[in-house]
Amino acid sequence: MFFRTCKNVLAVVLTGGVVASFALAQPLSAQTRSGTVVEEIRVVGTQRIDPSTVNAYMQIKPGDAYDPAKVDDSLKNLFNTGLFADVTLRREGDAVVVQVVENPIINRIAFEGNRKLDDEALLSEVSLRPRVVYTRTKVQGDVQRLLDIYRRSGRFAATVEPKVIQLPENRVDLVFEIAEGGKTGIRAINFIGNSEFSDGDLRETVQTTESAFYNFLSSNDTYDPDRLSFDRELLRRFYLFEGYADFRVVSAIAELTDDREDFIVTFTLDEGPQYNFGLLEVSSELRGVEGAELGGLISADAGDTYDANEVESTVQSITESLGERGFAFVDVRPRVNRDREALTIDVVYEIREGPRVFVERIDISGNVRTLDEVIRREFTIVEGDAFNTAKLRRTRQRLQDLGFFSRVDINNTPGSANDRTVVSVTVAEQSTGEFSVGAGFSSTAGLLTDIALRERNLLGRGQDLRVSTTLATKQQQVDLSFTEPYFLNRNVAAGFDLFVRTTDFGDRSSFEQREIGFGLRAGYQMTERLRHTARYQLARDTIDDIPSDASPVIKAEEGTFTTSLIENDFFFDKLDSRFDPTDGYSLSYGVDVAGFGGTEKFIRNEVGGNLFNPLFGTSLIGGLRGEAGIINALNSDEVRVSERFFLGGGRLRGFKVGGVGPRDLATDDALGGSKYYRGSAEVGFPLGLPEEFDLKGALFSDFGSVWGNDAPFPNIADDASLRGAAGVGLSWGSPVGPVRINLARPFLKEEYDKTEFFSFSFGTRF
């Protein structure tokens, strides 16, 4: 009983003690969590960073009740600054101690192993810089950026390893060790689902090319996702222009090979059937405009293979025609009705009054060197004008014709109001400096070399500066010309020419000619297509070194004379391209009058024309060229030999320069004529080689004649009979510039004519 009583008493005592202990402990724990007031924030471990900066990111301040949630928020804030590699917070009595380890400062950034991309290019990609805080997160981001730039250059096997070198005073050198690897090429381009066109035809359509030894000057044989997207669009356009209106690219996949050195690109296609044009007509809702009167602008005929390009061409023609009649706000939309059973597409060109939208702003991008004003002055619309898509297309063509840009993209986006639009122009600049070398060869004249240095976009202002020299045993010439395309901020191209020439015509006409002079010129657009150029030239010529057995006509030319000449040239241009035309035509007329001072008095007239057109809907390009001229003296004297017309060389292939025309049979001297005509018919065609070779062939036939020499001397042959020659040509866009080779044989000639079988020229551009 006693023990039981003691046990109960002990239990009561122990129980009471535990309860008392719990009662004492519970208030202390609560105070630790939220009741104790923080008297001090103590910062430990800072070196460069002021403790006040740390305090600024603390959510808990001296005098606040201690709150674990605020402590957690403070910890997150300090880590988010990126200033610290490690942060810990702890309680010491009434103080909160913030222990930090500062991130080091970058002393230097270096790249090792990079050969294809220089340090400057790589440094522009990374976000870290010297004297900036080092963080692992930023380094990882920079590694990815460097990998991206190598992949954009076609090196998908590149690796980047960051290395950190510790320095005193908590500084580091950051070194990116790079293994560039080789370019990741295109091992194969495959097509699935194509039955109407071969893989070879489609490979020529896309921009991406398979890797080959002859592609060393091109980057199209490296994998580029953006280029692959563009290839999808090229395939769509190709099939659409061939009449396959239902065509679609199901997929375009690039798979990296197991050795990670190349990609295999596979296009899966759904060609669909080919369609022909059905009903073609114009419907107009404009007052005073009947659709039937515009039907003649439709460029296709019913039954022709459907071609989306023909539809676009007709839309532009109708828009331009209505614009010329004063309809600024028109909307020409082709309404297409597809008959899948008859495989025809009816197109009705609906003309409606378009929304009254004005150009709010023109934005230009991509021009690093070329000034904005050079691009703006080619626009056929300006800010504030009525928006016109046809004029924008013409603007794009004008910008391309400058030759300053490899690509010109024009788009429009909504402006600040419903009746406003913003026109955006993006250009990609290309080389405008040229170093050209032209050469010709004949059995008598030997090699003739022309060297020219030209900058067509001087200082990005669109100015044209050209210095050229001719080096040969028979000719020495130096020319300097300068052109300001917008003289006095007007659409007038003005310039000057200086020249010094010495030409030995001993083989052709038994004399040597020395010229020195200058010229002034100005040209402007009379209309969108018609240009007028006026020139004034003052030259002093000396003819001497005439042998005793020369023609009496030549002997009569000996001496010095001065020519003061005014020229007027008119040129109508409706070609699709100024540099490599495949469609359209051009016309020219020039009249020169000498006699405003000087010793020579004559009038000279010349006309010419060119016509280009694709043949039979194929890649064959047909070209026709022709010109004619006449020169008459304005006094009783004859026109000098040096001013007369000569044919041959590049102007009549198959004949030497001056090989056709009046000639002194006793001395074999070419005397030139006062009248001439010449023409050329040519068909250009691809050679079936990969596009990268840029080799094209041509079949041509040249014809012409020159006559009209009234010199009162015997033994002068002057026959106006037709001459003709036929031949083949080869052009190559070689790595050092364009090369042209011509082989021609005359089939119509006179016995005294001088012929030439082989000629060539070549040049380069930088």
Secondary structure, DSSP 8 states (H G I E B T S, - for coil): -HHHHHHHHHHHHHHHHHHHHHHHHHHHHHIIIIISB--EEEEES-SSS-HHHHHHT-SS-TTSB--HHHHHHHHHHHHHTS-EEEEEEEEETTEEEEEEEE--EEEEEEEES-SSS-HHHHHTT-S--TTSB--HHHHHHHHHHHHHHHHHTT-TT-EEEEEEEEETTTEEEEEEEEE-----EEEEEEEES--SS-HHHHHHHSS-----GGGTT-STTB--HHHHHHHHHHHHHHHHHTT-TT-EEEEEEEEE-TTSSEEEEEEEEE-----EEEEEEEEE-STT--SGGGGGG----TTSB--HHHHHHHHHHHHHHHHHTT--SEEEEEEEEEETTTTEEEEEEEEEE----EEEEEEEES-SSS-HHHHHTT-SS-TTSB--HHHHHHHHHHHHHTTSEEEEEEEEEE-SSTTEEEEEEEEEE---EEEEEEEEEETTTEEEEEEEEEEEEETTTTEEEEEEEEESSSEEEEEEEEEETTGGGSSEEEEEEEEEEEEE-HHHHS-EEEEEEEEEEEEEESSSSEEEEEEEEEEEEEEE---TTS-HHHHTT-EEEEEEEEEEEEEEEEES-SSS--SEEEEEEEEEEEEEEES--EEEEEEEEEEEEESTTSS-EEEEEEEEEEEEESSSS---GGGSB-B-GGGSTTB-TT-BS-EETTTTEE--BSEEEEEEEEEEEE-SS-GGG-EEEEEEEEEEEEE----S-SSEE-----EEEEEEEEEEEETTEEEEEEEEEEEE--TT--B--EEEEE-EE-
